[in-house]
Amino acid sequence: MSDWAEPTAAEQIPVTPANGAIVKQNPPDFDWRRINLSAEYMLVLQHEGGKRYEWRTPRNWYLPSASLPPGKYSWQVRPIGPGSGVGESAWRRFTISEDAIPFVVPNNEDLLRELRNKPRPRSFVRSKDESKSRSLVQSERSNVVATVKNQVKKKMAQPALAAPPKLVDRKVGKGAGWANSLFAIRNYVSGEAYQLRATAFLWQLNHDPALLAEALRTGDALAALDPNGPTGHKSQDQASRDIAIGLASAFDWLGDAVPAESQQLWLKAIAARGQAIYDDLLGGQRRFELARYDSHGWTNLGYLADLSALMVGTLPVADNWFNDSFRFYIHTVSPWGGEEGGWANSSAYAIWSLNLGIIPRWDSIRAATGINIYKKPWSQGLLKYFVYFEPPSSPIQLFGDGAEMPPDFSQIKGYASRQDSPLAAWYFLNIDKREYPLQVLEAPIPLPVEGIKPEPPRANSIAFHDIGWVAMHSAIVDPLRTSVYFRSSPYAAFGHSHADNNSFVLVSRDEPLLIASGYYDWEGSPHWKQWYWQTKAHNAITFDGGKGQAEKTGSGKMTAKGQLTEFQSNGKVDFTEGDATPAYEGALQQARRRLWYLRNKNVLIIHDSLRSATPRQFEWNIHALNPFEIKEPGSIEVKQKAARACINMLQPHAIEFAQNNRFDAPPQIPPSRNENDQGGARTTNDQWHGRFQTKERMAAVEFLAVVDIDCKNIPIEMGNFESNRKIKVGDESIHVAR
């Protein structure tokens, strides 16, 4: 539909619920375009049974505070005041099904009243008998308590907090120095903030005077740091928010045990750093209401929501934070996918976000307010996203910054443990890692996943249409599975995503076999710009010497997008199709890729249909950790330990293959990222870049490749491709439509 409520720029959030949607959440979230800062809105909802709802709101979003009857609805929104001349929006229709998940957030007034009356500690997950809760933590999690105590004692023996590292100007530091200083400032703060939270939590269990003294020493040192200096929000927002939440959590857990002088110092620091987040996201032009595709911004909004819930009744400014951020954050989860639960902004950042902004914040918010964000449909869908795109023992991450790093399954296990579904229980039991100790202590007791009968995934393949990702596994329960991943995304190359629409990745026998190449040294580095982000670094289509999908900056990247146009599975064969034509922004008139995964044969068929107004040399890129062995023209083999695959390019015939192990710009891993990387040790080993390319320039071409995983030498039959579009692999026939 086209009316004023629709976004006018790529970075603006789309209208929700979309016309014709079947919503998964009851009540649903509503979003529309903001007219101006001064306008208010009347949201009108009409049920098929005749009941009418009207809500007035000063914001361009709304989350009702009560469930709605299932059925069909129509809705529209009308500006009030400045900008009202645009009139009513069009009526949009959606359906709340009988099985929609109830997720009710009480209104702000009720939540604020309960918070003001709630004794501290608010963020300690407890039963009605508080002493019993403490006893359970110490008895049932005694090993974890001992681990955290040892961490605290080790840190106590180290020197007191020194002066913070200086922020290097990006131009002066020429990139590497600037990135290195950001990591150094973050790491300077993170250890101290952890120490503060750990000592305060342990003190909550046993009131050890030595722990209180350490908490006060650490808290005073963090609170004394200049909020406008290197650890400030404008310099290093990750460091600043860690200081704020560390002080707020410790204040909540220690309560009146914090002396008046320290209380004053801590509250001043919390107020300054919390207000800096507020001013950035919700002050002035209220930028986050207009455009929410901001990795740090969304995480920071969660910190502000948590801070406000902890500080209401103590800091006067916290009421304003709460009213503007708390419900907005819960409503907004998450800008990186729809209700389906996808995370478009690279699976690496999905996992890192569990540690940075999801698990600690959601646990604290749940304890303080009773709102369990893990119950939100998007949150439940995110679990399924992890199951399929980071199945147990997966060696890599996917589609964007950090994809080459091994996943941090400790965090994923923590996320699964806080859900009470059979799928979560299966996933939890099949991850051979332990969650970070302090997060375990802060988690609900018992864990929601405990006592749930595990059930494995019902299917071996899945499509997340909201982000344009597909996963196809030979057997998802098998650690030595074959996994094929495909991306053609409306999120394009925005944020931490890359210009890799219609690309695929192949994992076999727990080894990365066909990879997205390059290394994440830092966003915007020479390597990142000239290779890592580029289409040529991925298993995707380029032309004329490595030219690929549109190179833009900022939100403009979101127009260079792909689209997942089809996904089907009958259990034996998975099929998906992506259209990346818009990603090339006029350079190509058609860029369509189809994939068939023949599960019983463990064979992947890839068909590309390409067309250009200008004759071009088309290139079919492929990357691996080891050199490709050329068997004969159009036939190569790749190996990685026990994994191997033979790739036969059946079309076109006039083709040549070349490979090298060079990057257009070499990666530069900053030492501080190398020393503190959450995904394991960083290396920049050689990678190999292969390219099938047409011998002549052509206006149109079709590539047809068969990837025989394990090199089983399965017979492949194909007649005249122009007249007979059938390919036979063993006894399985595939028709390749034009």
Order of alpha helices (4+ residues) and beta strands (2+ residues): beta-beta-beta-beta-beta-beta-beta-alpha-alpha-alpha-alpha-alpha-alpha-alpha-alpha-alpha-alpha-alpha-alpha-alpha-alpha-alpha-alpha-alpha-beta-beta-beta-beta-beta-beta-beta-beta-beta-beta-beta-beta-beta-beta-beta-alpha-beta-beta-beta-beta-beta
